[in-house]
Amino acid sequence: MRIFLDTANIDQIREGARLGVVTGVTTNPTLVSKEGLKDYRAVVKEICSIIPGPVSAEVVVEGVPEMLAQAREIATWAPNVVVKIPSTADGLEVISTLAKEDIKVNMTLCFSVNQALLGALAGTTYVSPFVGRLDDVGHDGMQLVKEIVDVFRYYQLKTEVLAASIRHPLHCVAAAKAGAHIATVPFNVLMQMMRHPLTDVGIARFLSDWRRVQQQGGK
Ligand code: E4P
């Protein structure tokens, strides 16, 4: 399973890039607005220059002609940009057209296997089931990821399953076990994935033992 960062924060993206494990970024209008950023295009272009892998930028209009026009514009911003289109009937029409133009799409706000299947048939590159938001309303978000992975495998569909709305490290474990191709994670979750108290205790112990023997004249 590959790891994308789910943020529009440039510092976090730079720090994630330094770790060498982040191979893509997903943004959405909420994440971009949280940064108080004005120039959407400039922000997406900067992210695309930091992370060479897929960077998702979402359309912020409704209606087929409007989404198509904006998606085509976003697709010119950088070679690695991926356009996020919502899982609606209009979205499906837009995805089908964009797929024929070789524009990569991340079908977002996916909450059912049927939406995922139709998105894959329309030619979306990625489909994003929103795990945390399903959990929030009492459904098992990860079960949806598993079911989409199973259906895509069964029919050998090449759309990748991008587990989104990840809220904590256990979601990452479950997404990996479910066979998600990618998990997009907030920066704090990425950090939590690598931390373990026993690692910290172990390092402290090794270093103190090492220093003690040095003070006793060891080499
Ligand atoms: C994914 O592409 C979305 O940006 C994101 O994962 C949504 O997460 P949230 O439900 O925590 O807002």
Boltz pocket constraint, residues with backbone or C-beta under 6 A from the ligand:
constraints:
  - pocket:
      binder: B
      contacts: [[A, 6], [A, 26], [A, 27], [A, 28], [A, 31], [A, 108], [A, 128], [A, 130], [A, 132], [A, 133], [A, 164], [A, 165], [A, 166], [A, 184]]
      max_distance: 6.0
